[in-house]
Amino acid sequence: MNQQRLDQLFDFYKEDPNDPFIIYGIATEYASDEDWDKALEYYKILLKDHEEYAGTYYHAARAFAENGQSEEAEAVYVKGLEICKKVNDQHALKELQTAYTNFQLEDDDEW
């Protein structure tokens, strides 16, 4: 995690706490350090307040999965697929479909 970049993102966040790009950046910084609880804190804001920000779903689902929250991860994947179709984001849809398939295969391996 780049603390200087995170500090700068928080400065931007104070100026505009509703900018999804800034919130996404904060979550991504925490995720890069595998601080899943902090990453999820900001991904949850995006999922709640910026539902159509399609890029969130891939990373939020991964964060839930990495944090041992498989049911939440699956729900985010499913919702993300719906949103990607709704907003017609084909790139995000393909990435999310692949990630969801891999998640399901990994989840099956745990049985």
N, C-alpha and C positions, 0 to 999 in steps of 0.2 A: 504494500500500500504506500502510496506517495502522500505523506502527511501534508506537504505544502500544497499539493493539488486539492486534497480534501479540505484544507483550510480555506482555499480560494472558493471551492464549491459552496462551502457553508456561508461565506460572505455573499455570494450570489443568491443563495437560498434565503438569507435574511432580507435581501432586496426584493425578491420575488418568490415567495414560498409556493406559488402555484405553477411554476414552470416545470413541466414534466421532464424536460431534458436535464435540468439541474438535479432533480430528485433521482432520476435514473443514474446520473453520474455519481452521486453520493452512494447509492446502493451498489453500484458496480465497483467503486473503490473498496468498500467493505468486503464485497464478494472476492475481490482479487487477493485479499488477505485471509480469505476463508473465515471471516467473522460473520457467520451465517445469521446469527441473531440480529446484528446491526443491519446487515444487508436486507433482511426480511422486514425490518422496521420500515425501511424506505420503499421496498417493493410493494408492501401492503398499502402504502399511501397511493402509489400509482394504480394498483389494482382497484382501489376504492374510488379514488377521485379522478382518475384518467383511464377509464376502462378501455378506451379505444387506442391507447398507446401500445400498439401491437408488439413492439420489441420487448416489452416487459415480461411477457408470459414465458418465453423461453428461459430467461435468467431467473425469474421468480420460482418457476417450477424446479429448476435445478437446485436453487438455494433450499427450498423445502425438502427436496430429496436428500441433499447433503446433510441437512439438519435432522434427518431421521423422521421426517414427517411425510411419509409416502402417500397417505390419503389426501393431504392438502396438495401435494405435488400433482397427483393425478387430476384433482379438481381444477387446478390451474391450467394444466395441459388441455383439458377438455374445453374449458371456458376460452382459452386462448385460440384454439382451433375455430371456435364459433366466431370470435371477434375478427380473426384474420380473414375469414370468409366474408363477414359483414362489411369490413372496410376494404376488401379486395386487395389485400397485401399478400401477393403470391409468394414473394421471397420469404417473408416471415412464416407463411403457412407451410411451405416446404421444409424449412428448418425445424419448425415446431413438430410437424408430422414425424420427421426422422428422429428427433429427440424423444418424442412420446413413444415411438416404437421401441427405441433402445431402452427407455425406462421400463416399459412393460416386459421386455426380455430380461432385463436385470432383476426386476421384481420377481419374475417367474423362477429365476435361478436361486432365489433365496428359499424356495420351498424345498 
